[in-house]
């Protein structure tokens, strides 16, 4: 896979970063950073509201 395609997938689809460091005769190192959590947008491009948690504490 080409670097430009990889970069597009990582940055646009996953909101991450792709960095590379190359030195002649020493090779290339790629660093990929991906967020642990990603916010999903609704159809209007807005972050959907999450309902308040329900209290599941038993009542005695």
PDB file with SEQRES, HELIX, SHEET and CRYST1 records, atoms N, CA, C and O in Angstrom:
SEQRES   1 A   60  UNK UNK UNK UNK UNK UNK UNK UNK UNK UNK UNK UNK UNK          
SEQRES   2 A   60  UNK UNK UNK UNK UNK UNK UNK UNK UNK UNK UNK UNK UNK          
SEQRES   3 A   60  UNK UNK UNK UNK UNK UNK UNK UNK UNK UNK UNK UNK UNK          
SEQRES   4 A   60  UNK UNK UNK UNK UNK UNK UNK UNK UNK UNK UNK UNK UNK          
SEQRES   5 A   60  UNK UNK UNK UNK UNK UNK UNK UNK                              
HELIX    1 AA1 UNK A    3  UNK A    8  1                                   6    
HELIX    2 AA2 UNK A    9  UNK A   13  3                                   5    
SHEET    1 AA1 2 UNK A  17  UNK A  23  0                                        
SHEET    2 AA1 2 UNK A  27  UNK A  33 -1                                        
CRYST1    1.000    1.000    1.000  90.00  90.00  90.00 P 1           1          
ATOM      1  N   UNK A   1       0.853  -1.165   0.000  1.00  0.00           N  
ATOM      2  CA  UNK A   1       0.000   0.000   0.000  1.00  0.00           C  
ATOM      3  C   UNK A   1       0.907   1.239   0.000  1.00  0.00           C  
ATOM      4  O   UNK A   1       1.911   1.283   0.710  1.00  0.00           O  
ATOM      5  N   UNK A   2       0.544   2.223  -0.792  1.00  0.00           N  
ATOM      6  CA  UNK A   2       1.389   3.419  -0.872  1.00  0.00           C  
ATOM      7  C   UNK A   2       1.253   4.275   0.388  1.00  0.00           C  
ATOM      8  O   UNK A   2       0.256   4.197   1.106  1.00  0.00           O  
ATOM      9  N   UNK A   3       2.261   5.081   0.635  1.00  0.00           N  
ATOM     10  CA  UNK A   3       2.244   5.936   1.818  1.00  0.00           C  
ATOM     11  C   UNK A   3       1.101   6.939   1.760  1.00  0.00           C  
ATOM     12  O   UNK A   3       0.508   7.252   2.793  1.00  0.00           O  
ATOM     13  N   UNK A   4       0.778   7.451   0.568  1.00  0.00           N  
ATOM     14  CA  UNK A   4      -0.303   8.441   0.480  1.00  0.00           C  
ATOM     15  C   UNK A   4      -1.657   7.824   0.818  1.00  0.00           C  
ATOM     16  O   UNK A   4      -2.487   8.470   1.457  1.00  0.00           O  
ATOM     17  N   UNK A   5      -1.888   6.589   0.401  1.00  0.00           N  
ATOM     18  CA  UNK A   5      -3.146   5.913   0.732  1.00  0.00           C  
ATOM     19  C   UNK A   5      -3.182   5.618   2.230  1.00  0.00           C  
ATOM     20  O   UNK A   5      -4.200   5.837   2.887  1.00  0.00           O  
ATOM     21  N   UNK A   6      -2.070   5.120   2.765  1.00  0.00           N  
ATOM     22  CA  UNK A   6      -2.000   4.841   4.207  1.00  0.00           C  
ATOM     23  C   UNK A   6      -2.243   6.105   5.009  1.00  0.00           C  
ATOM     24  O   UNK A   6      -2.995   6.090   5.983  1.00  0.00           O  
ATOM     25  N   UNK A   7      -1.611   7.201   4.605  1.00  0.00           N  
ATOM     26  CA  UNK A   7      -1.768   8.475   5.306  1.00  0.00           C  
ATOM     27  C   UNK A   7      -3.221   8.921   5.291  1.00  0.00           C  
ATOM     28  O   UNK A   7      -3.740   9.367   6.314  1.00  0.00           O  
ATOM     29  N   UNK A   8      -3.879   8.807   4.153  1.00  0.00           N  
ATOM     30  CA  UNK A   8      -5.281   9.218   4.034  1.00  0.00           C  
ATOM     31  C   UNK A   8      -6.175   8.384   4.944  1.00  0.00           C  
ATOM     32  O   UNK A   8      -7.044   8.930   5.624  1.00  0.00           O  
ATOM     33  N   UNK A   9      -5.972   7.070   4.966  1.00  0.00           N  
ATOM     34  CA  UNK A   9      -6.782   6.196   5.814  1.00  0.00           C  
ATOM     35  C   UNK A   9      -6.577   6.536   7.285  1.00  0.00           C  
ATOM     36  O   UNK A   9      -7.543   6.650   8.039  1.00  0.00           O  
ATOM     37  N   UNK A  10      -5.326   6.697   7.692  1.00  0.00           N  
ATOM     38  CA  UNK A  10      -5.023   6.953   9.098  1.00  0.00           C  
ATOM     39  C   UNK A  10      -5.527   8.317   9.539  1.00  0.00           C  
ATOM     40  O   UNK A  10      -6.106   8.436  10.619  1.00  0.00           O  
ATOM     41  N   UNK A  11      -5.320   9.359   8.723  1.00  0.00           N  
ATOM     42  CA  UNK A  11      -5.702  10.709   9.138  1.00  0.00           C  
ATOM     43  C   UNK A  11      -7.189  11.003   8.943  1.00  0.00           C  
ATOM     44  O   UNK A  11      -7.821  11.582   9.827  1.00  0.00           O  
ATOM     45  N   UNK A  12      -7.754  10.616   7.804  1.00  0.00           N  
ATOM     46  CA  UNK A  12      -9.144  10.963   7.522  1.00  0.00           C  
ATOM     47  C   UNK A  12     -10.140   9.999   8.156  1.00  0.00           C  
ATOM     48  O   UNK A  12     -11.148  10.432   8.714  1.00  0.00           O  
ATOM     49  N   UNK A  13      -9.877   8.727   8.080  1.00  0.00           N  
ATOM     50  CA  UNK A  13     -10.825   7.738   8.587  1.00  0.00           C  
ATOM     51  C   UNK A  13     -10.704   7.520  10.084  1.00  0.00           C  
ATOM     52  O   UNK A  13     -11.700   7.266  10.762  1.00  0.00           O  
ATOM     53  N   UNK A  14      -9.461   7.620  10.613  1.00  0.00           N  
ATOM     54  CA  UNK A  14      -9.242   7.294  12.020  1.00  0.00           C  
ATOM     55  C   UNK A  14      -8.801   8.478  12.857  1.00  0.00           C  
ATOM     56  O   UNK A  14      -8.596   8.333  14.062  1.00  0.00           O  
ATOM     57  N   UNK A  15      -8.647   9.658  12.245  1.00  0.00           N  
ATOM     58  CA  UNK A  15      -8.226  10.877  12.940  1.00  0.00           C  
ATOM     59  C   UNK A  15      -6.899  10.682  13.671  1.00  0.00           C  
ATOM     60  O   UNK A  15      -6.700  11.198  14.771  1.00  0.00           O  
ATOM     61  N   UNK A  16      -5.995   9.927  13.043  1.00  0.00           N  
ATOM     62  CA  UNK A  16      -4.693   9.659  13.632  1.00  0.00           C  
ATOM     63  C   UNK A  16      -3.589  10.420  12.923  1.00  0.00           C  
ATOM     64  O   UNK A  16      -3.847  11.358  12.168  1.00  0.00           O  
ATOM     65  N   UNK A  17      -2.348  10.002  13.177  1.00  0.00           N  
ATOM     66  CA  UNK A  17      -1.178  10.630  12.561  1.00  0.00           C  
ATOM     67  C   UNK A  17      -0.255   9.544  12.042  1.00  0.00           C  
ATOM     68  O   UNK A  17      -0.134   8.474  12.638  1.00  0.00           O  
ATOM     69  N   UNK A  18       0.394   9.833  10.924  1.00  0.00           N  
ATOM     70  CA  UNK A  18       1.399   8.941  10.355  1.00  0.00           C  
ATOM     71  C   UNK A  18       2.663   9.751  10.132  1.00  0.00           C  
ATOM     72  O   UNK A  18       2.647  10.742   9.401  1.00  0.00           O  
ATOM     73  N   UNK A  19       3.759   9.336  10.758  1.00  0.00           N  
ATOM     74  CA  UNK A  19       5.042  10.014  10.603  1.00  0.00           C  
ATOM     75  C   UNK A  19       6.071   8.994  10.133  1.00  0.00           C  
ATOM     76  O   UNK A  19       5.986   7.812  10.467  1.00  0.00           O  
ATOM     77  N   UNK A  20       7.041   9.462   9.356  1.00  0.00           N  
ATOM     78  CA  UNK A  20       8.117   8.557   8.967  1.00  0.00           C  
ATOM     79  C   UNK A  20       9.448   9.285   9.051  1.00  0.00           C  
ATOM     80  O   UNK A  20       9.538  10.498   8.861  1.00  0.00           O  
ATOM     81  N   UNK A  21      10.477   8.501   9.341  1.00  0.00           N  
ATOM     82  CA  UNK A  21      11.840   9.010   9.446  1.00  0.00           C  
ATOM     83  C   UNK A  21      12.718   8.064   8.643  1.00  0.00           C  
ATOM     84  O   UNK A  21      12.732   6.859   8.895  1.00  0.00           O  
ATOM     85  N   UNK A  22      13.445   8.603   7.682  1.00  0.00           N  
ATOM     86  CA  UNK A  22      14.249   7.767   6.807  1.00  0.00           C  
ATOM     87  C   UNK A  22      15.676   8.301   6.735  1.00  0.00           C  
ATOM     88  O   UNK A  22      15.901   9.509   6.654  1.00  0.00           O  
ATOM     89  N   UNK A  23      16.634   7.375   6.768  1.00  0.00           N  
ATOM     90  CA  UNK A  23      18.048   7.741   6.642  1.00  0.00           C  
ATOM     91  C   UNK A  23      18.694   6.769   5.666  1.00  0.00           C  
ATOM     92  O   UNK A  23      18.534   5.557   5.809  1.00  0.00           O  
ATOM     93  N   UNK A  24      19.428   7.282   4.668  1.00  0.00           N  
ATOM     94  CA  UNK A  24      20.082   6.401   3.702  1.00  0.00           C  
ATOM     95  C   UNK A  24      20.978   5.364   4.393  1.00  0.00           C  
ATOM     96  O   UNK A  24      21.789   5.697   5.257  1.00  0.00           O  
ATOM     97  N   UNK A  25      20.812   4.127   3.997  1.00  0.00           N  
ATOM     98  CA  UNK A  25      21.613   3.049   4.552  1.00  0.00           C  
ATOM     99  C   UNK A  25      21.173   2.555   5.921  1.00  0.00           C  
ATOM    100  O   UNK A  25      21.723   1.581   6.436  1.00  0.00           O  
ATOM    101  N   UNK A  26      20.172   3.228   6.523  1.00  0.00           N  
ATOM    102  CA  UNK A  26      19.712   2.826   7.860  1.00  0.00           C  
ATOM    103  C   UNK A  26      18.256   2.383   7.866  1.00  0.00           C  
ATOM    104  O   UNK A  26      17.797   1.809   8.853  1.00  0.00           O  
ATOM    105  N   UNK A  27      17.532   2.630   6.806  1.00  0.00           N  
ATOM    106  CA  UNK A  27      16.132   2.209   6.735  1.00  0.00           C  
ATOM    107  C   UNK A  27      15.155   3.318   7.080  1.00  0.00           C  
ATOM    108  O   UNK A  27      15.524   4.484   7.220  1.00  0.00           O  
ATOM    109  N   UNK A  28      13.901   2.921   7.210  1.00  0.00           N  
ATOM    110  CA  UNK A  28      12.813   3.864   7.470  1.00  0.00           C  
ATOM    111  C   UNK A  28      12.013   3.396   8.665  1.00  0.00           C  
ATOM    112  O   UNK A  28      11.745   2.205   8.816  1.00  0.00           O  
ATOM    113  N   UNK A  29      11.635   4.332   9.512  1.00  0.00           N  
ATOM    114  CA  UNK A  29      10.782   4.046  10.664  1.00  0.00           C  
ATOM    115  C   UNK A  29       9.466   4.776  10.473  1.00  0.00           C  
ATOM    116  O   UNK A  29       9.448   5.980  10.215  1.00  0.00           O  
ATOM    117  N   UNK A  30       8.358   4.045  10.601  1.00  0.00           N  
ATOM    118  CA  UNK A  30       7.028   4.631  10.538  1.00  0.00           C  
ATOM    119  C   UNK A  30       6.426   4.622  11.933  1.00  0.00           C  
ATOM    120  O   UNK A  30       6.536   3.634  12.659  1.00  0.00           O  
ATOM    121  N   UNK A  31       5.790   5.726  12.305  1.00  0.00           N  
ATOM    122  CA  UNK A  31       5.092   5.819  13.583  1.00  0.00           C  
ATOM    123  C   UNK A  31       3.635   6.147  13.268  1.00  0.00           C  
ATOM    124  O   UNK A  31       3.339   7.136  12.599  1.00  0.00           O  
ATOM    125  N   UNK A  32       2.735   5.304  13.759  1.00  0.00           N  
ATOM    126  CA  UNK A  32       1.298   5.503  13.567  1.00  0.00           C  
ATOM    127  C   UNK A  32       0.678   5.774  14.924  1.00  0.00           C  
ATOM    128  O   UNK A  32       0.826   4.973  15.848  1.00  0.00           O  
ATOM    129  N   UNK A  33      -0.021   6.904  15.053  1.00  0.00           N  
ATOM    130  CA  UNK A  33      -0.711   7.255  16.286  1.00  0.00           C  
ATOM    131  C   UNK A  33      -2.206   7.266  15.999  1.00  0.00           C  
ATOM    132  O   UNK A  33      -2.664   7.957  15.089  1.00  0.00           O  
ATOM    133  N   UNK A  34      -2.966   6.500  16.779  1.00  0.00           N  
ATOM    134  CA  UNK A  34      -4.418   6.429  16.635  1.00  0.00           C  
ATOM    135  C   UNK A  34      -5.065   6.792  17.961  1.00  0.00           C  
ATOM    136  O   UNK A  34      -4.560   6.416  19.019  1.00  0.00           O  
ATOM    137  N   UNK A  35      -6.186   7.526  17.918  1.00  0.00           N  
ATOM    138  CA  UNK A  35      -6.865   7.857  19.165  1.00  0.00           C  
ATOM    139  C   UNK A  35      -7.479   6.595  19.784  1.00  0.00           C  
ATOM    140  O   UNK A  35      -7.908   5.684  19.075  1.00  0.00           O  
ATOM    141  N   UNK A  36      -7.511   6.562  21.109  1.00  0.00           N  
ATOM    142  CA  UNK A  36      -8.116   5.421  21.794  1.00  0.00           C  
ATOM    143  C   UNK A  36      -9.620   5.419  21.568  1.00  0.00           C  
ATOM    144  O   UNK A  36     -10.221   4.370  21.337  1.00  0.00           O  
ATOM    145  N   UNK A  37     -10.212   6.578  21.636  1.00  0.00           N  
ATOM    146  CA  UNK A  37     -11.655   6.707  21.407  1.00  0.00           C  
ATOM    147  C   UNK A  37     -11.872   7.709  20.297  1.00  0.00           C  
ATOM    148  O   UNK A  37     -11.123   8.675  20.145  1.00  0.00           O  
ATOM    149  N   UNK A  38     -12.909   7.460  19.527  1.00  0.00           N  
ATOM    150  CA  UNK A  38     -13.225   8.353  18.420  1.00  0.00           C  
ATOM    151  C   UNK A  38     -14.680   8.762  18.548  1.00  0.00           C  
ATOM    152  O   UNK A  38     -15.547   7.920  18.779  1.00  0.00           O  
ATOM    153  N   UNK A  39     -14.952  10.052  18.399  1.00  0.00           N  
ATOM    154  CA  UNK A  39     -16.330  10.524  18.467  1.00  0.00           C  
ATOM    155  C   UNK A  39     -17.012  10.253  17.140  1.00  0.00           C  
ATOM    156  O   UNK A  39     -16.479  10.561  16.074  1.00  0.00           O  
ATOM    157  N   UNK A  40     -18.185   9.678  17.222  1.00  0.00           N  
ATOM    158  CA  UNK A  40     -18.963   9.388  16.023  1.00  0.00           C  
ATOM    159  C   UNK A  40     -19.974  10.512  15.847  1.00  0.00           C  
ATOM    160  O   UNK A  40     -20.680  10.874  16.788  1.00  0.00           O  
ATOM    161  N   UNK A  41     -20.040  11.058  14.647  1.00  0.00           N  
ATOM    162  CA  UNK A  41     -20.959  12.158  14.367  1.00  0.00           C  
ATOM    163  C   UNK A  41     -22.253  11.612  13.781  1.00  0.00           C  
ATOM    164  O   UNK A  41     -22.260  10.576  13.116  1.00  0.00           O  
ATOM    165  N   UNK A  42     -23.347  12.322  14.036  1.00  0.00           N  
ATOM    166  CA  UNK A  42     -24.608  11.916  13.442  1.00  0.00           C  
ATOM    167  C   UNK A  42     -24.678  12.411  12.000  1.00  0.00           C  
ATOM    168  O   UNK A  42     -23.700  12.960  11.492  1.00  0.00           O  
ATOM    169  N   UNK A  43     -25.804  12.228  11.340  1.00  0.00           N  
ATOM    170  CA  UNK A  43     -25.957  12.605   9.939  1.00  0.00           C  
ATOM    171  C   UNK A  43     -25.775  14.091   9.666  1.00  0.00           C  
ATOM    172  O   UNK A  43     -25.494  14.481   8.533  1.00  0.00           O  
ATOM    173  N   UNK A  44     -25.935  14.933  10.701  1.00  0.00           N  
ATOM    174  CA  UNK A  44     -25.776  16.378  10.545  1.00  0.00           C  
ATOM    175  C   UNK A  44     -24.367  16.844  10.887  1.00  0.00           C  
ATOM    176  O   UNK A  44     -24.101  18.046  10.907  1.00  0.00           O  
ATOM    177  N   UNK A  45     -23.454  15.899  11.158  1.00  0.00           N  
ATOM    178  CA  UNK A  45     -22.095  16.268  11.502  1.00  0.00           C  
ATOM    179  C   UNK A  45     -21.938  16.719  12.944  1.00  0.00           C  
ATOM    180  O   UNK A  45     -20.925  17.323  13.295  1.00  0.00           O  
ATOM    181  N   UNK A  46     -22.926  16.434  13.785  1.00  0.00           N  
ATOM    182  CA  UNK A  46     -22.896  16.820  15.190  1.00  0.00           C  
ATOM    183  C   UNK A  46     -22.627  15.603  16.065  1.00  0.00           C  
ATOM    184  O   UNK A  46     -22.937  14.473  15.687  1.00  0.00           O  
ATOM    185  N   UNK A  47     -22.049  15.844  17.236  1.00  0.00           N  
ATOM    186  CA  UNK A  47     -21.844  14.766  18.198  1.00  0.00           C  
ATOM    187  C   UNK A  47     -23.197  14.473  18.834  1.00  0.00           C  
ATOM    188  O   UNK A  47     -23.803  15.366  19.427  1.00  0.00           O  
ATOM    189  N   UNK A  48     -23.686  13.221  18.719  1.00  0.00           N  
ATOM    190  CA  UNK A  48     -24.998  12.914  19.294  1.00  0.00           C  
ATOM    191  C   UNK A  48     -24.964  12.986  20.815  1.00  0.00           C  
ATOM    192  O   UNK A  48     -23.949  12.688  21.445  1.00  0.00           O  
ATOM    193  N   UNK A  49     -26.092  13.387  21.391  1.00  0.00           N  
ATOM    194  CA  UNK A  49     -26.189  13.468  22.848  1.00  0.00           C  
ATOM    195  C   UNK A  49     -26.362  12.058  23.400  1.00  0.00           C  
ATOM    196  O   UNK A  49     -27.130  11.251  22.877  1.00  0.00           O  
ATOM    197  N   UNK A  50     -25.633  11.794  24.459  1.00  0.00           N  
ATOM    198  CA  UNK A  50     -25.703  10.490  25.112  1.00  0.00           C  
ATOM    199  C   UNK A  50     -26.717  10.599  26.235  1.00  0.00           C  
ATOM    200  O   UNK A  50     -26.650  11.528  27.039  1.00  0.00           O  
ATOM    201  N   UNK A  51     -27.672   9.648  26.307  1.00  0.00           N  
ATOM    202  CA  UNK A  51     -28.644   9.726  27.387  1.00  0.00           C  
ATOM    203  C   UNK A  51     -27.979   9.572  28.753  1.00  0.00           C  
ATOM    204  O   UNK A  51     -26.942   8.922  28.879  1.00  0.00           O  
ATOM    205  N   UNK A  52     -28.581  10.170  29.761  1.00  0.00           N  
ATOM    206  CA  UNK A  52     -28.043  10.072  31.117  1.00  0.00           C  
ATOM    207  C   UNK A  52     -28.080   8.620  31.568  1.00  0.00           C  
ATOM    208  O   UNK A  52     -29.004   7.886  31.218  1.00  0.00           O  
ATOM    209  N   UNK A  53     -27.077   8.196  32.347  1.00  0.00           N  
ATOM    210  CA  UNK A  53     -27.093   6.818  32.826  1.00  0.00           C  
ATOM    211  C   UNK A  53     -28.286   6.547  33.728  1.00  0.00           C  
ATOM    212  O   UNK A  53     -28.743   7.424  34.461  1.00  0.00           O  
ATOM    213  N   UNK A  54     -28.775   5.331  33.661  1.00  0.00           N  
ATOM    214  CA  UNK A  54     -29.919   4.931  34.480  1.00  0.00           C  
ATOM    215  C   UNK A  54     -29.390   4.383  35.803  1.00  0.00           C  
ATOM    216  O   UNK A  54     -28.454   3.584  35.821  1.00  0.00           O  
ATOM    217  N   UNK A  55     -29.992   4.817  36.907  1.00  0.00           N  
ATOM    218  CA  UNK A  55     -29.580   4.328  38.214  1.00  0.00           C  
ATOM    219  C   UNK A  55     -30.129   2.924  38.419  1.00  0.00           C  
ATOM    220  O   UNK A  55     -31.341   2.734  38.519  1.00  0.00           O  
ATOM    221  N   UNK A  56     -29.239   1.945  38.483  1.00  0.00           N  
ATOM    222  CA  UNK A  56     -29.634   0.544  38.616  1.00  0.00           C  
ATOM    223  C   UNK A  56     -29.486   0.048  40.052  1.00  0.00           C  
ATOM    224  O   UNK A  56     -29.498  -1.159  40.294  1.00  0.00           O  
ATOM    225  N   UNK A  57     -29.347   0.974  41.010  1.00  0.00           N  
ATOM    226  CA  UNK A  57     -29.202   0.587  42.420  1.00  0.00           C  
ATOM    227  C   UNK A  57     -30.512  -0.015  42.906  1.00  0.00           C  
ATOM    228  O   UNK A  57     -31.568   0.604  42.771  1.00  0.00           O  
ATOM    229  N   UNK A  58     -30.452  -1.234  43.480  1.00  0.00           N  
ATOM    230  CA  UNK A  58     -31.693  -1.847  43.985  1.00  0.00           C  
ATOM    231  C   UNK A  58     -32.288  -1.023  45.132  1.00  0.00           C  
ATOM    232  O   UNK A  58     -31.561  -0.543  46.003  1.00  0.00           O  
ATOM    233  N   UNK A  59     -33.555  -0.872  45.124  1.00  0.00           N  
ATOM    234  CA  UNK A  59     -34.280  -0.157  46.194  1.00  0.00           C  
ATOM    235  C   UNK A  59     -34.802  -1.185  47.193  1.00  0.00           C  
ATOM    236  O   UNK A  59     -35.404  -2.188  46.811  1.00  0.00           O  
ATOM    237  N   UNK A  60     -34.567  -0.926  48.461  1.00  0.00           N  
ATOM    238  CA  UNK A  60     -35.002  -1.863  49.479  1.00  0.00           C  
ATOM    239  C   UNK A  60     -36.124  -1.268  50.290  1.00  0.00           C  
ATOM    240  O   UNK A  60     -36.632  -1.913  51.207  1.00  0.00           O  
TER     241      UNK A  60                                                      
END                                                                             
